[in-house]
Amino acid sequence: MAIRIEYLLVLMLIILLLSILGINPKSQIAKSSKGDKEVEFQNFSLYDIKKDDPSQVISALKMIKYENYLDMESIDLRDESGYRLLSKKAIYEDDFVYMDRGVNVLRDDGLKFSTKSLNYNVKTKDIKTLKPFMLEFNSSIIQGENLALNMESKNISADNIEAKIFFVEASKNTSLE
């Protein structure tokens, strides 16, 4: 008993047509990995106002609200304890502000440090960065890594510190290296 090749090809063609007709493709809207944009603001400011306490202010040149976080450009965060955090790019998510590109932290008494990125916890007032940083205070320059700063207690810790510290006296200037 021999099966003719034509019958086999016709049978395979029927199976192929039935499988194609049985598949019902559906179009779905592609979703961004960031999520869906909900709202976009220009020259945005957010105030945390407390009774009998100074307020915390977050300002941004541009802010986009996604489902779970805020994406901000040119951020200026002013804390009630006299700190000011500046960055070109930041994400605010779950009580944390993740800052990238050109981050500067300034304090009213002249303390300034710069780094590439940092994480700021809004609730505990902790600043942490794993990137190298440079701290400037009264002509003194301190460089290091793994900076941790609590803005309420003003405790600072870091690793791999290199410092050039200048002591300023009333009559003459001396330096320690």
Buried (B, 14 or more C-beta within 10 A) or exposed (E): EEEEEEEEEEEEEEEEEEEEEEEEEEEEEEEEEEEEEEEEBEEBEBEEEEEEEEEBBBBBBBBBBBEEBBBBBBBBBBBBBBBBBBBBBBBBEEEBBBBBEBBBBBBEEEBEBBBBBBEBBBEEBBBBBBEBBEBBBEEBEBBBBBBEBBBEEEEBEBEEEEEEEBEEEEEEEEEEE
